[in-house]
C-alpha cells in the first residue's frame, strides 16, 4: 500500500500551533477541530482525545 503523502511544512506549523493552544487552554476532551492551514488554506483535521502528557 502506498504511504500517505508527507504533510507540507506550512501545514505542520499550523498543526503544531494548534496543538500547543489545545494543550495550554483546553480542559475538556476530546477536542476535534477542522482548521484551515494559515498559508495554503488546506483543511487540517486535529484530533486530541486526552490531555497531552507533560
C-alpha distance matrix in Angstrom:
0.0 3.8 6.5 9.3 12.2 15.0 18.0 21.0 24.0 26.2 23.9 23.7 27.5 27.9 25.7 27.6 30.9 30.1 29.0 32.3 34.2 32.8 33.6 37.1 38.2 36.4 37.9 36.4 32.8 30.1 29.9 27.6 27.8 26.3 27.9 27.9 27.2 30.6 29.9 27.3 27.8 24.2 24.0 22.7 22.2 24.1 24.1 26.5 27.4 30.0 32.3 30.7 32.3 34.9
3.8 0.0 3.8 6.5 8.8 11.7 14.9 17.6 20.7 23.0 20.9 20.8 24.6 25.2 23.3 25.3 28.5 28.0 27.2 30.4 32.3 31.2 32.1 35.5 36.7 35.2 37.0 35.7 32.3 29.7 29.0 26.6 26.4 24.6 25.8 25.4 24.4 27.6 26.7 24.0 24.9 21.4 21.7 20.5 20.5 22.5 23.2 25.6 27.0 29.7 31.6 29.9 31.6 33.9
6.5 3.8 0.0 3.8 6.3 8.6 11.7 14.8 17.7 20.0 17.9 17.4 21.2 22.0 19.9 21.7 25.0 24.6 23.7 26.8 28.9 27.9 28.6 31.9 33.4 32.0 33.9 32.8 29.4 27.0 26.2 24.0 23.8 22.2 23.2 22.9 21.7 24.9 24.2 21.9 22.8 19.3 19.5 17.9 17.9 19.6 20.3 22.6 24.2 26.6 28.4 26.4 28.1 30.3
9.3 6.5 3.8 0.0 3.8 6.5 8.8 12.0 15.2 17.0 14.6 14.7 18.4 18.8 16.9 19.1 22.1 21.6 21.0 24.2 26.0 25.1 26.3 29.5 30.6 29.3 31.4 30.3 27.0 24.6 23.4 21.0 20.4 18.6 19.5 19.2 18.1 21.4 20.8 18.4 19.1 15.6 15.7 14.2 14.5 16.4 17.6 20.2 22.2 24.8 26.5 24.7 26.8 29.0
12.2 8.8 6.3 3.8 0.0 3.8 6.4 8.9 12.2 14.2 12.4 12.7 16.4 17.1 15.8 18.0 20.9 20.8 20.7 23.6 25.5 25.1 26.3 29.2 30.5 29.6 32.0 31.3 28.3 26.0 24.3 22.0 20.8 18.7 18.8 17.9 16.2 19.2 18.1 15.8 17.0 13.9 14.8 13.7 14.9 16.9 18.7 21.3 23.8 26.2 27.5 25.5 27.6 29.4
15.0 11.7 8.6 6.5 3.8 0.0 3.8 6.4 9.1 11.7 10.1 9.6 13.3 14.5 13.3 14.9 18.0 18.4 18.2 20.8 22.9 22.9 23.8 26.6 28.1 27.6 30.2 29.8 27.0 25.0 23.2 21.3 20.0 18.2 17.9 17.0 14.8 17.4 16.5 14.9 16.4 13.7 14.7 13.0 14.4 15.7 17.7 19.9 22.7 24.7 25.4 23.2 25.2 26.6
18.0 14.9 11.7 8.8 6.4 3.8 0.0 3.8 6.5 8.4 6.4 6.3 9.9 10.9 9.9 11.9 14.7 15.1 15.3 17.9 19.7 19.9 21.2 23.7 25.1 24.7 27.5 27.3 24.8 22.9 20.7 18.8 17.1 15.3 14.5 13.5 11.1 13.7 13.1 11.8 13.1 10.7 11.7 9.8 11.8 13.0 15.6 17.9 21.0 23.0 23.5 21.4 23.8 25.0
21.0 17.6 14.8 12.0 8.9 6.4 3.8 0.0 3.8 5.5 5.3 6.2 8.8 10.1 10.5 12.3 14.4 15.5 16.4 18.4 20.1 21.0 22.4 24.4 25.8 25.9 29.0 29.1 26.9 25.2 22.6 20.8 18.5 16.4 14.8 13.0 9.9 11.7 10.3 9.3 11.6 10.0 12.1 11.0 13.8 15.0 18.1 20.3 23.7 25.5 25.6 23.5 25.8 26.7
24.0 20.7 17.7 15.2 12.2 9.1 6.5 3.8 0.0 3.8 5.4 5.0 6.2 8.7 9.8 10.5 12.4 14.3 15.2 16.5 18.5 19.9 21.0 22.6 24.3 25.0 28.2 28.7 26.9 25.6 22.9 21.6 19.2 17.6 15.5 13.8 10.2 11.0 9.9 10.3 12.7 12.1 14.0 12.6 15.4 15.8 18.9 20.5 24.1 25.4 24.9 22.5 24.7 25.0
26.2 23.0 20.0 17.0 14.2 11.7 8.4 5.5 3.8 0.0 3.8 5.4 5.2 6.4 8.7 10.1 10.8 12.6 14.4 15.6 16.9 18.6 20.2 21.5 22.7 23.5 26.9 27.5 26.0 24.7 21.6 20.2 17.4 15.6 12.9 10.8 7.0 7.2 6.3 7.3 9.6 9.8 11.9 11.0 14.3 14.8 18.3 20.1 23.8 25.2 24.7 22.7 25.2 25.5
23.9 20.9 17.9 14.6 12.4 10.1 6.4 5.3 5.4 3.8 0.0 3.8 5.5 5.1 6.1 8.6 9.9 10.6 12.2 14.3 15.4 16.4 18.3 20.0 21.0 21.2 24.5 24.7 22.9 21.4 18.4 16.7 14.1 12.3 10.1 8.6 5.4 7.5 7.7 7.7 8.7 7.7 8.9 7.4 10.6 11.2 14.7 16.8 20.5 22.2 22.1 20.4 23.1 23.9
23.7 20.8 17.4 14.7 12.7 9.6 6.3 6.2 5.0 5.4 3.8 0.0 3.8 5.4 5.1 6.1 8.6 9.9 10.4 12.2 14.2 15.2 16.3 18.3 19.9 20.2 23.3 23.8 22.0 20.7 18.0 17.0 14.9 14.0 12.2 11.6 8.7 10.2 10.8 11.4 12.4 11.3 11.9 9.4 11.6 11.2 14.2 15.6 19.2 20.5 20.0 17.8 20.2 20.9
27.5 24.6 21.2 18.4 16.4 13.3 9.9 8.8 6.2 5.2 5.5 3.8 0.0 3.8 5.5 5.2 6.2 8.7 9.9 10.7 12.4 14.3 15.4 16.6 18.3 19.3 22.7 23.6 22.3 21.5 18.5 18.0 15.6 14.9 12.4 11.8 8.6 8.6 9.8 11.6 12.6 12.7 13.3 11.2 13.6 12.7 15.8 16.7 20.5 21.3 20.2 18.1 20.4 20.4
27.9 25.2 22.0 18.8 17.1 14.5 10.9 10.1 8.7 6.4 5.1 5.4 3.8 0.0 3.8 5.5 5.1 6.3 8.6 10.0 10.6 12.3 14.3 15.5 16.4 17.1 20.6 21.3 20.1 19.2 15.9 15.1 12.3 11.6 8.8 8.4 5.8 6.3 8.7 10.4 10.2 10.5 10.5 8.6 11.0 10.2 13.7 15.0 18.8 19.9 19.1 17.6 20.5 20.9
25.7 23.3 19.9 16.9 15.8 13.3 9.9 10.5 9.8 8.7 6.1 5.1 5.5 3.8 0.0 3.8 5.5 5.2 6.1 8.6 9.8 10.4 12.2 14.2 15.3 15.4 18.6 19.0 17.3 16.2 13.3 12.6 10.5 10.4 8.8 9.6 8.0 9.7 11.9 12.8 12.3 11.4 10.5 7.4 8.8 7.3 10.3 11.5 15.3 16.6 16.1 14.5 17.5 18.3
27.6 25.3 21.7 19.1 18.0 14.9 11.9 12.3 10.5 10.1 8.6 6.1 5.2 5.5 3.8 0.0 3.8 5.5 5.1 6.1 8.6 9.8 10.5 12.2 14.2 14.9 18.0 19.1 17.8 17.2 14.6 14.8 13.2 13.8 12.1 13.0 11.1 11.7 14.0 15.5 15.4 15.0 14.3 11.2 12.2 10.0 12.3 12.3 16.0 16.4 15.1 12.9 15.4 15.6
30.9 28.5 25.0 22.1 20.9 18.0 14.7 14.4 12.4 10.8 9.9 8.6 6.2 5.1 5.5 3.8 0.0 3.8 5.5 5.2 6.3 8.7 10.0 10.7 12.2 13.5 17.0 18.4 17.8 17.6 14.5 14.9 12.9 13.6 11.3 12.2 10.6 10.3 13.1 15.3 14.9 15.3 14.5 12.1 13.3 11.1 13.6 13.5 17.2 17.4 15.8 14.2 16.9 16.7
30.1 28.0 24.6 21.6 20.8 18.4 15.1 15.5 14.3 12.6 10.6 9.9 8.7 6.3 5.2 5.5 3.8 0.0 3.8 5.4 5.0 6.1 8.5 9.8 10.4 10.9 14.4 15.3 14.5 14.1 10.8 11.2 9.3 10.6 8.8 10.8 10.3 10.9 14.2 15.8 14.5 14.5 12.8 10.2 10.7 8.0 10.4 10.5 14.2 14.8 13.6 12.8 16.1 16.5
29.0 27.2 23.7 21.0 20.7 18.2 15.3 16.4 15.2 14.4 12.2 10.4 9.9 8.6 6.1 5.1 5.5 3.8 0.0 3.8 5.4 5.0 6.1 8.5 10.1 10.1 13.0 14.0 12.8 12.6 10.1 11.1 10.4 12.3 11.5 13.8 13.2 14.2 17.2 18.5 17.4 16.8 15.0 11.8 11.3 8.0 9.2 8.3 11.8 11.9 10.6 9.2 12.4 13.1
32.3 30.4 26.8 24.2 23.6 20.8 17.9 18.4 16.5 15.6 14.3 12.2 10.7 10.0 8.6 6.1 5.2 5.4 3.8 0.0 3.8 5.5 5.1 6.1 8.6 10.0 13.0 14.9 14.5 15.0 12.6 14.3 13.5 15.5 14.2 16.1 15.2 15.3 18.3 20.3 19.5 19.5 18.0 15.0 15.0 11.7 12.8 11.3 14.4 13.6 11.3 9.7 12.2 11.8
34.2 32.3 28.9 26.0 25.5 22.9 19.7 20.1 18.5 16.9 15.4 14.2 12.4 10.6 9.8 8.6 6.3 5.0 5.4 3.8 0.0 3.8 5.5 5.2 5.9 7.6 11.1 13.1 13.4 14.1 11.3 13.1 12.0 14.3 12.8 15.1 14.9 14.8 18.3 20.3 18.9 19.3 17.5 15.0 14.9 11.7 12.9 11.6 14.6 14.0 11.8 11.5 14.3 14.1
32.8 31.2 27.9 25.1 25.1 22.9 19.9 21.0 19.9 18.6 16.4 15.2 14.3 12.3 10.4 9.8 8.7 6.1 5.0 5.5 3.8 0.0 3.8 5.5 5.5 5.1 8.4 9.8 9.6 10.3 7.8 10.2 10.1 13.1 12.7 15.7 16.1 16.8 20.2 21.7 19.9 19.7 17.3 14.5 13.4 9.9 10.1 8.3 10.9 10.4 8.6 9.0 12.4 13.1
33.6 32.1 28.6 26.3 26.3 23.8 21.2 22.4 21.0 20.2 18.3 16.3 15.4 14.3 12.2 10.5 10.0 8.5 6.1 5.1 5.5 3.8 0.0 3.8 6.0 6.3 8.4 10.6 10.5 11.7 10.2 13.1 13.5 16.5 16.2 18.9 18.8 19.4 22.6 24.3 22.9 22.5 20.4 17.3 16.1 12.4 12.0 9.3 11.4 9.7 6.8 6.4 9.1 9.3
37.1 35.5 31.9 29.5 29.2 26.6 23.7 24.4 22.6 21.5 20.0 18.3 16.6 15.5 14.2 12.2 10.7 9.8 8.5 6.1 5.2 5.5 3.8 0.0 3.8 6.3 8.6 11.7 12.7 14.3 12.6 15.5 15.5 18.4 17.6 20.1 20.0 19.9 23.3 25.4 24.0 24.2 22.2 19.5 18.8 15.2 15.2 12.7 14.7 12.9 9.7 9.7 11.7 10.9
38.2 36.7 33.4 30.6 30.5 28.1 25.1 25.8 24.3 22.7 21.0 19.9 18.3 16.4 15.3 14.2 12.2 10.4 10.1 8.6 5.9 5.5 6.0 3.8 0.0 3.8 6.6 9.5 11.3 13.2 11.3 14.2 14.2 17.3 16.7 19.5 20.1 20.0 23.7 25.6 23.8 24.1 21.8 19.4 18.5 15.1 15.1 12.9 14.6 13.2 10.5 11.8 14.2 14.0
36.4 35.2 32.0 29.3 29.6 27.6 24.7 25.9 25.0 23.5 21.2 20.2 19.3 17.1 15.4 14.9 13.5 10.9 10.1 10.0 7.6 5.1 6.3 6.3 3.8 0.0 3.8 5.9 7.6 9.5 8.1 11.4 12.2 15.7 15.9 19.2 20.2 20.8 24.5 25.9 23.8 23.6 20.8 18.4 16.8 13.4 12.7 10.3 11.5 10.3 8.4 10.6 13.5 14.3
37.9 37.0 33.9 31.4 32.0 30.2 27.5 29.0 28.2 26.9 24.5 23.3 22.7 20.6 18.6 18.0 17.0 14.4 13.0 13.0 11.1 8.4 8.4 8.6 6.6 3.8 0.0 3.8 6.6 9.3 9.4 13.1 14.7 18.4 19.1 22.6 23.8 24.5 28.2 29.5 27.2 26.9 23.9 21.3 19.3 15.9 14.3 11.4 11.4 9.4 7.7 10.8 13.1 14.1
36.4 35.7 32.8 30.3 31.3 29.8 27.3 29.1 28.7 27.5 24.7 23.8 23.6 21.3 19.0 19.1 18.4 15.3 14.0 14.9 13.1 9.8 10.6 11.7 9.5 5.9 3.8 0.0 3.8 6.5 7.4 10.9 13.2 17.0 18.4 22.1 23.7 25.0 28.5 29.4 26.8 26.1 22.8 20.5 17.9 14.8 12.8 10.3 9.5 8.5 8.4 11.9 14.6 16.4
32.8 32.3 29.4 27.0 28.3 27.0 24.8 26.9 26.9 26.0 22.9 22.0 22.3 20.1 17.3 17.8 17.8 14.5 12.8 14.5 13.4 9.6 10.5 12.7 11.3 7.6 6.6 3.8 0.0 3.0 5.2 8.6 11.6 15.3 17.2 20.9 22.4 24.2 27.5 28.0 25.6 24.4 21.0 18.3 15.4 12.4 9.7 7.2 5.8 5.6 7.0 10.3 13.3 15.8
30.1 29.7 27.0 24.6 26.0 25.0 22.9 25.2 25.6 24.7 21.4 20.7 21.5 19.2 16.2 17.2 17.6 14.1 12.6 15.0 14.1 10.3 11.7 14.3 13.2 9.5 9.3 6.5 3.0 0.0 3.8 6.3 9.8 13.3 15.6 19.4 21.0 23.1 26.3 26.4 23.9 22.4 18.9 16.3 13.1 10.4 7.4 5.6 4.1 6.0 8.4 11.1 14.3 17.1
29.9 29.0 26.2 23.4 24.3 23.2 20.7 22.6 22.9 21.6 18.4 18.0 18.5 15.9 13.3 14.6 14.5 10.8 10.1 12.6 11.3 7.8 10.2 12.6 11.3 8.1 9.4 7.4 5.2 3.8 0.0 3.8 6.4 10.1 12.1 15.8 17.5 19.5 22.8 23.0 20.5 19.3 15.9 13.4 10.6 7.8 5.9 5.1 6.3 8.2 9.4 11.5 15.1 17.4
27.6 26.6 24.0 21.0 22.0 21.3 18.8 20.8 21.6 20.2 16.7 17.0 18.0 15.1 12.6 14.8 14.9 11.2 11.1 14.3 13.1 10.2 13.1 15.5 14.2 11.4 13.1 10.9 8.6 6.3 3.8 0.0 3.8 7.0 9.8 13.5 15.5 18.0 21.0 20.7 18.0 16.4 12.8 10.7 7.6 5.9 4.7 6.5 8.1 11.0 12.7 14.2 17.9 20.3
27.8 26.4 23.8 20.4 20.8 20.0 17.1 18.5 19.2 17.4 14.1 14.9 15.6 12.3 10.5 13.2 12.9 9.3 10.4 13.5 12.0 10.1 13.5 15.5 14.2 12.2 14.7 13.2 11.6 9.8 6.4 3.8 0.0 3.8 6.0 9.8 12.1 14.5 17.5 17.3 14.4 13.3 9.7 8.0 6.0 5.1 6.5 8.8 11.3 13.9 14.9 15.9 19.6 21.6
26.3 24.6 22.2 18.6 18.7 18.2 15.3 16.4 17.6 15.6 12.3 14.0 14.9 11.6 10.4 13.8 13.6 10.6 12.3 15.5 14.3 13.1 16.5 18.4 17.3 15.7 18.4 17.0 15.3 13.3 10.1 7.0 3.8 0.0 3.8 6.9 9.7 12.5 15.1 14.3 11.3 9.8 6.2 5.5 4.6 6.1 8.6 11.7 14.4 17.2 18.3 18.8 22.5 24.4
27.9 25.8 23.2 19.5 18.8 17.9 14.5 14.8 15.5 12.9 10.1 12.2 12.4 8.8 8.8 12.1 11.3 8.8 11.5 14.2 12.8 12.7 16.2 17.6 16.7 15.9 19.1 18.4 17.2 15.6 12.1 9.8 6.0 3.8 0.0 3.8 6.5 8.9 11.7 11.6 8.6 8.2 5.5 5.3 6.7 7.5 10.8 13.5 16.6 18.9 19.3 19.4 23.1 24.4
27.9 25.4 22.9 19.2 17.9 17.0 13.5 13.0 13.8 10.8 8.6 11.6 11.8 8.4 9.6 13.0 12.2 10.8 13.8 16.1 15.1 15.7 18.9 20.1 19.5 19.2 22.6 22.1 20.9 19.4 15.8 13.5 9.8 6.9 3.8 0.0 3.8 6.3 8.4 8.0 4.8 5.4 4.4 5.9 8.9 10.4 14.0 16.8 20.1 22.3 22.6 22.3 25.8 26.9
27.2 24.4 21.7 18.1 16.2 14.8 11.1 9.9 10.2 7.0 5.4 8.7 8.6 5.8 8.0 11.1 10.6 10.3 13.2 15.2 14.9 16.1 18.8 20.0 20.1 20.2 23.8 23.7 22.4 21.0 17.5 15.5 12.1 9.7 6.5 3.8 0.0 3.8 5.5 5.7 4.4 5.3 6.2 6.6 10.2 11.3 15.1 17.5 21.1 23.1 23.0 22.1 25.3 26.1
30.6 27.6 24.9 21.4 19.2 17.4 13.7 11.7 11.0 7.2 7.5 10.2 8.6 6.3 9.7 11.7 10.3 10.9 14.2 15.3 14.8 16.8 19.4 19.9 20.0 20.8 24.5 25.0 24.2 23.1 19.5 18.0 14.5 12.5 8.9 6.3 3.8 0.0 3.8 6.4 6.0 8.4 9.8 10.2 13.6 14.1 17.8 19.8 23.5 25.0 24.4 23.4 26.5 26.8
29.9 26.7 24.2 20.8 18.1 16.5 13.1 10.3 9.9 6.3 7.7 10.8 9.8 8.7 11.9 14.0 13.1 14.2 17.2 18.3 18.3 20.2 22.6 23.3 23.7 24.5 28.2 28.5 27.5 26.3 22.8 21.0 17.5 15.1 11.7 8.4 5.5 3.8 0.0 3.8 5.7 8.2 10.9 11.9 15.6 16.7 20.4 22.6 26.3 28.0 27.5 26.2 29.2 29.5
27.3 24.0 21.9 18.4 15.8 14.9 11.8 9.3 10.3 7.3 7.7 11.4 11.6 10.4 12.8 15.5 15.3 15.8 18.5 20.3 20.3 21.7 24.3 25.4 25.6 25.9 29.5 29.4 28.0 26.4 23.0 20.7 17.3 14.3 11.6 8.0 5.7 6.4 3.8 0.0 3.8 5.5 9.0 10.7 14.5 16.3 20.1 22.8 26.3 28.4 28.4 27.3 30.3 31.0
27.8 24.9 22.8 19.1 17.0 16.4 13.1 11.6 12.7 9.6 8.7 12.4 12.6 10.2 12.3 15.4 14.9 14.5 17.4 19.5 18.9 19.9 22.9 24.0 23.8 23.8 27.2 26.8 25.6 23.9 20.5 18.0 14.4 11.3 8.6 4.8 4.4 6.0 5.7 3.8 0.0 3.8 6.3 8.8 12.3 14.4 18.1 20.9 24.3 26.6 26.8 26.2 29.5 30.4
24.2 21.4 19.3 15.6 13.9 13.7 10.7 10.0 12.1 9.8 7.7 11.3 12.7 10.5 11.4 15.0 15.3 14.5 16.8 19.5 19.3 19.7 22.5 24.2 24.1 23.6 26.9 26.1 24.4 22.4 19.3 16.4 13.3 9.8 8.2 5.4 5.3 8.4 8.2 5.5 3.8 0.0 3.8 6.4 9.8 12.5 16.0 19.2 22.4 25.0 25.6 24.9 28.2 29.5
24.0 21.7 19.5 15.7 14.8 14.7 11.7 12.1 14.0 11.9 8.9 11.9 13.3 10.5 10.5 14.3 14.5 12.8 15.0 18.0 17.5 17.3 20.4 22.2 21.8 20.8 23.9 22.8 21.0 18.9 15.9 12.8 9.7 6.2 5.5 4.4 6.2 9.8 10.9 9.0 6.3 3.8 0.0 3.8 6.6 9.5 12.8 16.2 19.2 22.0 22.9 22.6 26.1 27.7
22.7 20.5 17.9 14.2 13.7 13.0 9.8 11.0 12.6 11.0 7.4 9.4 11.2 8.6 7.4 11.2 12.1 10.2 11.8 15.0 15.0 14.5 17.3 19.5 19.4 18.4 21.3 20.5 18.3 16.3 13.4 10.7 8.0 5.5 5.3 5.9 6.6 10.2 11.9 10.7 8.8 6.4 3.8 0.0 3.8 6.2 9.7 12.9 16.1 18.7 19.6 19.0 22.4 24.1
22.2 20.5 17.9 14.5 14.9 14.4 11.8 13.8 15.4 14.3 10.6 11.6 13.6 11.0 8.8 12.2 13.3 10.7 11.3 15.0 14.9 13.4 16.1 18.8 18.5 16.8 19.3 17.9 15.4 13.1 10.6 7.6 6.0 4.6 6.7 8.9 10.2 13.6 15.6 14.5 12.3 9.8 6.6 3.8 0.0 3.8 6.4 10.0 12.8 15.8 17.2 17.1 20.5 22.7
24.1 22.5 19.6 16.4 16.9 15.7 13.0 15.0 15.8 14.8 11.2 11.2 12.7 10.2 7.3 10.0 11.1 8.0 8.0 11.7 11.7 9.9 12.4 15.2 15.1 13.4 15.9 14.8 12.4 10.4 7.8 5.9 5.1 6.1 7.5 10.4 11.3 14.1 16.7 16.3 14.4 12.5 9.5 6.2 3.8 0.0 3.8 6.7 10.0 12.5 13.5 13.4 17.0 19.1
24.1 23.2 20.3 17.6 18.7 17.7 15.6 18.1 18.9 18.3 14.7 14.2 15.8 13.7 10.3 12.3 13.6 10.4 9.2 12.8 12.9 10.1 12.0 15.2 15.1 12.7 14.3 12.8 9.7 7.4 5.9 4.7 6.5 8.6 10.8 14.0 15.1 17.8 20.4 20.1 18.1 16.0 12.8 9.7 6.4 3.8 0.0 3.8 6.4 9.4 11.3 11.6 15.2 17.8
26.5 25.6 22.6 20.2 21.3 19.9 17.9 20.3 20.5 20.1 16.8 15.6 16.7 15.0 11.5 12.3 13.5 10.5 8.3 11.3 11.6 8.3 9.3 12.7 12.9 10.3 11.4 10.3 7.2 5.6 5.1 6.5 8.8 11.7 13.5 16.8 17.5 19.8 22.6 22.8 20.9 19.2 16.2 12.9 10.0 6.7 3.8 0.0 3.8 5.8 7.4 8.1 11.7 14.4
27.4 27.0 24.2 22.2 23.8 22.7 21.0 23.7 24.1 23.8 20.5 19.2 20.5 18.8 15.3 16.0 17.2 14.2 11.8 14.4 14.6 10.9 11.4 14.7 14.6 11.5 11.4 9.5 5.8 4.1 6.3 8.1 11.3 14.4 16.6 20.1 21.1 23.5 26.3 26.3 24.3 22.4 19.2 16.1 12.8 10.0 6.4 3.8 0.0 3.8 7.1 8.8 11.8 15.1
30.0 29.7 26.6 24.8 26.2 24.7 23.0 25.5 25.4 25.2 22.2 20.5 21.3 19.9 16.6 16.4 17.4 14.8 11.9 13.6 14.0 10.4 9.7 12.9 13.2 10.3 9.4 8.5 5.6 6.0 8.2 11.0 13.9 17.2 18.9 22.3 23.1 25.0 28.0 28.4 26.6 25.0 22.0 18.7 15.8 12.5 9.4 5.8 3.8 0.0 3.8 6.2 8.7 12.0
32.3 31.6 28.4 26.5 27.5 25.4 23.5 25.6 24.9 24.7 22.1 20.0 20.2 19.1 16.1 15.1 15.8 13.6 10.6 11.3 11.8 8.6 6.8 9.7 10.5 8.4 7.7 8.4 7.0 8.4 9.4 12.7 14.9 18.3 19.3 22.6 23.0 24.4 27.5 28.4 26.8 25.6 22.9 19.6 17.2 13.5 11.3 7.4 7.1 3.8 0.0 3.8 6.4 8.9
30.7 29.9 26.4 24.7 25.5 23.2 21.4 23.5 22.5 22.7 20.4 17.8 18.1 17.6 14.5 12.9 14.2 12.8 9.2 9.7 11.5 9.0 6.4 9.7 11.8 10.6 10.8 11.9 10.3 11.1 11.5 14.2 15.9 18.8 19.4 22.3 22.1 23.4 26.2 27.3 26.2 24.9 22.6 19.0 17.1 13.4 11.6 8.1 8.8 6.2 3.8 0.0 3.8 6.4
32.3 31.6 28.1 26.8 27.6 25.2 23.8 25.8 24.7 25.2 23.1 20.2 20.4 20.5 17.5 15.4 16.9 16.1 12.4 12.2 14.3 12.4 9.1 11.7 14.2 13.5 13.1 14.6 13.3 14.3 15.1 17.9 19.6 22.5 23.1 25.8 25.3 26.5 29.2 30.3 29.5 28.2 26.1 22.4 20.5 17.0 15.2 11.7 11.8 8.7 6.4 3.8 0.0 3.8
34.9 33.9 30.3 29.0 29.4 26.6 25.0 26.7 25.0 25.5 23.9 20.9 20.4 20.9 18.3 15.6 16.7 16.5 13.1 11.8 14.1 13.1 9.3 10.9 14.0 14.3 14.1 16.4 15.8 17.1 17.4 20.3 21.6 24.4 24.4 26.9 26.1 26.8 29.5 31.0 30.4 29.5 27.7 24.1 22.7 19.1 17.8 14.4 15.1 12.0 8.9 6.4 3.8 0.0
